[in-house]
């Protein structure tokens, strides 16, 4: 007899997601988790700086790795809290579609930038003025444009850094109901739902959490590495974003 595990899992996840959204505030909870994770990342970056890792291109991704481990631990705390608060979970047989012959399913509660030159005209002589609209040599104009670009580079990199971090955080918050539903299914309900499977074949909450979150965290780490290189190129003496901004203001 064939067990319809994938279809039943999808249906159960959909019901768990709706249950979590109706009985709690999953995105608000995830916002708190992301905020704590950001704090852990900042603390890790400071500790690594004190340890002598001055390169932003290296320190920021390493700090994100530490923050990711802290993020996973917070998910574990959330899962244990849900498990402990449930006590004896109510029956959820109506949530399951498919054949779980040996299982007893249940669920818990749950712009544009550019340089410009000076323009002018010679009084009463429109012909030459139209040919040469400004009096500065081209080399001087190009140098002025390069200075403008250098002045804008650091603020633009910092802005891109903040925007990238915000987008990554918003994605994780948006994902919260689905992620929490999968964690609850694989972390609390798996032993009952997958009793007919061997222990090695049962899904684990940590594998589910990594599968859902490791790609955005990895892309964020790569982005932090690139922005670290960019800031170092613009402000060679800077070790932090604050020092890079101070360097831009001084120049």
C-alpha positions in Angstrom: 0.0 0.0 0.0 1.4 3.4 -1.0 1.5 6.2 1.5 0.6 9.6 0.1 3.2 11.4 2.2 4.1 14.4 0.0 0.5 15.5 -0.7 -0.5 15.0 2.9 2.5 17.0 4.1 1.6 19.9 1.9 -2.0 19.9 3.0 -1.0 19.7 6.7 1.6 22.5 6.3 -1.1 24.7 4.7 -3.4 24.1 7.6 -0.7 24.6 10.2 0.2 27.9 8.5 -3.3 29.1 8.7 -3.6 28.0 12.3 -0.4 29.8 13.3 -1.5 33.0 11.5 -4.9 33.0 13.2 -3.7 32.2 16.8 -0.4 34.2 17.0 1.7 36.9 15.3 4.3 34.9 13.4 5.8 37.8 11.5 6.0 39.9 14.7 7.7 37.0 16.4 10.2 36.7 13.5 10.8 40.4 13.6 11.9 40.1 17.2 14.1 37.1 16.3 15.7 39.0 13.4 16.3 42.0 15.6 18.1 39.9 18.2 20.1 38.2 15.4 21.2 41.6 14.1 22.3 42.5 17.6 24.3 39.3 17.8 25.9 40.1 14.5 27.0 43.5 15.6 28.4 42.1 18.8 30.3 39.4 16.9 31.7 42.0 14.5 32.9 44.1 17.5 34.5 41.0 19.1 36.2 40.1 15.9 37.5 43.6 15.5 38.9 43.5 19.1 40.5 40.2 18.2 42.5 41.9 15.4 40.4 41.2 12.3 40.5 44.6 10.7 39.3 43.7 7.2 35.7 44.5 6.7 35.5 42.1 3.8 36.5 39.2 6.1 35.0 40.3 9.4 31.4 41.1 8.2 30.8 37.6 6.7 32.3 35.9 9.7 30.1 38.0 12.0 27.1 36.9 9.9 28.0 33.3 10.4 28.0 33.8 14.1 24.6 35.6 13.8 23.2 32.7 11.7 24.1 30.2 14.4 22.4 32.5 17.0 19.4 32.7 14.7 19.1 28.9 14.6 19.4 28.8 18.3 16.5 31.3 18.6 14.4 29.1 16.3 15.2 26.2 18.6 14.0 28.2 21.6 10.8 29.1 19.8 10.2 25.5 18.9 10.8 24.2 22.5 8.5 27.0 23.8 5.7 25.9 21.5 6.3 22.3 22.4 6.2 22.9 26.2 3.1 25.2 26.0 1.1 22.6 24.1 1.2 19.9 26.7 -1.0 17.1 25.2 -1.7 18.4 21.6 -5.3 18.1 20.4 -6.2 15.8 17.7 -5.7 17.0 14.1 -7.0 14.2 12.1 -9.1 16.6 10.0 -5.9 18.4 8.9 -4.5 15.4 7.2 -5.2 14.4 3.6 -3.8 11.1 2.6 -3.1 7.8 4.2 -1.0 7.7 7.4 -2.0 4.2 8.3 0.2 3.9 11.4 0.2 7.6 12.4 -1.9 9.6 14.8 -1.6 13.1 13.5 -2.1 16.2 15.6 -1.1 19.8 15.7 -0.3 22.4 18.3 -1.8 25.8 18.8 -0.9 27.8 17.4 18.4 58.9 -9.8 21.1 59.9 -11.9 24.5 61.1 -10.8 26.8 63.1 -13.0 29.4 65.8 -13.0 29.0 69.1 -14.7 31.2 71.9 -16.0 30.9 75.7 -15.9 29.2 77.0 -19.0 29.3 80.5 -20.3 29.3 82.7 -23.5 31.4 85.5 -24.8 29.6 88.8 -25.1 28.6 89.5 -28.6 30.4 86.6 -30.1 28.0 83.7 -30.3 30.0 81.7 -32.8 33.0 80.7 -30.7 30.9 80.4 -27.5 28.7 77.7 -29.2 31.8 75.7 -30.1 33.4 75.9 -26.6 30.6 76.2 -24.0 32.9 76.3 -21.0 36.3 77.7 -20.4 37.8 74.8 -18.3 40.2 72.4 -20.0 38.8 68.9 -20.3 41.5 67.5 -18.0 40.3 69.8 -15.2 36.6 68.9 -15.8 37.4 65.2 -15.7 39.3 65.6 -12.5 36.4 67.4 -10.9 34.0 64.6 -12.0 36.4 62.1 -10.4 36.4 64.0 -7.1 32.6 64.1 -7.1 32.5 60.3 -7.8 34.8 59.7 -4.9 32.7 61.8 -2.5 29.6 59.9 -3.5 31.1 56.4 -3.5 31.2 55.8 0.3 27.6 57.1 1.0 26.3 55.0 -1.9 28.1 51.8 -0.6 26.7 52.4 2.9 23.2 53.0 1.5 23.5 49.8 -0.6 24.6 47.9 2.6 21.7 49.1 4.6 19.3 48.4 1.8 20.6 44.9 1.3 20.4 44.1 5.0 16.9 45.4 5.1 15.7 43.3 2.1 17.3 40.2 3.6 15.5 40.8 6.9 12.2 41.5 5.3 12.4 38.3 3.3 12.9 36.2 6.5 10.1 38.0 8.2 7.8 37.4 5.2 8.8 33.8 5.3 7.9 33.4 9.0 4.4 31.6 8.8 5.7 29.0 6.4 9.0 28.5 8.2 7.2 28.2 11.6 4.7 25.7 10.2 7.5 23.5 8.9 9.4 23.8 12.1 6.4 22.8 14.1 5.6 19.9 11.8 9.2 18.5 11.8 10.1 19.4 15.3 7.0 18.6 17.3 4.7 16.5 15.2 7.2 14.4 13.3 7.5 11.5 15.7 3.7 10.9 15.5 3.2 11.7 11.8 6.2 9.7 10.6 6.1 6.8 13.1 6.1 4.3 10.2 9.5 5.7 9.0 12.9 4.8 10.3 14.4 7.4 12.6 17.1 8.3 10.0 14.4 9.0 7.4 12.3 11.4 9.6 12.7 15.1 8.8 14.6 17.1 11.3 13.7 20.7 12.2 17.3 21.9 11.8 17.5 20.6 8.3 14.2 22.3 7.5 15.4 25.6 9.0 18.7 25.5 7.1 16.9 24.5 3.8 14.6 27.5 4.2 17.2 30.1 5.3 20.7 29.2 4.3 20.5 30.6 0.8 19.4 34.2 1.8 22.0 34.2 4.6 24.7 33.0 2.2 23.8 35.7 -0.4 23.9 38.3 2.4 27.4 37.1 3.4 28.6 37.5 -0.2 27.0 40.9 -0.3 28.7 41.9 2.9 32.0 40.7 1.6 31.7 42.8 -1.6 30.6 45.9 0.3 33.5 45.4 2.7 35.9 45.3 -0.3 34.2 48.5 -1.7 34.5 50.4 1.5 38.1 49.4 1.9 38.9 50.6 -1.6 37.3 53.9 -1.0 38.7 54.4 2.5 41.9 52.3 2.9 42.4 53.2 6.5 38.9 52.5 7.6 38.1 49.4 9.7 34.4 50.0 10.2 31.5 51.7 8.4 31.7 54.6 10.8 35.3 55.2 10.1 34.6 55.0 6.3 31.9 57.7 6.7 34.2 59.8 8.8 36.9 59.5 6.1 34.3 60.6 3.4 33.3 63.6 5.6 37.0 64.6 6.1 37.7 64.5 2.4 
